[in-house]
């Protein structure tokens, strides 16, 4: 595990201390959890923008974020992202299935 040091203002420090006390966690654990969650959300937002522009696939998003393809589909639906699945994609998937059978 790596260490990152950052500065925060007094208001953020007070809020962090309050939340640590409320959740009965140590500061490091809370900050680590919050950072992990926020990093994943930022990565998903960026990747979905790339997906909308046709620059990234849902499978690639899953690989980058470490989520399953099903989880990516759920996130896409919650974010109201329209699936970009063409007739050519369907034909390619059908061909793949036929090759497997």
Long-range contacts (C-beta under 8 A, 24 or more apart in sequence): 40-65, 40-67, 44-75, 44-79, 48-75, 48-76, 48-79, 48-81, 51-76, 51-81, 51-84, 52-81, 52-84, 54-84, 58-83
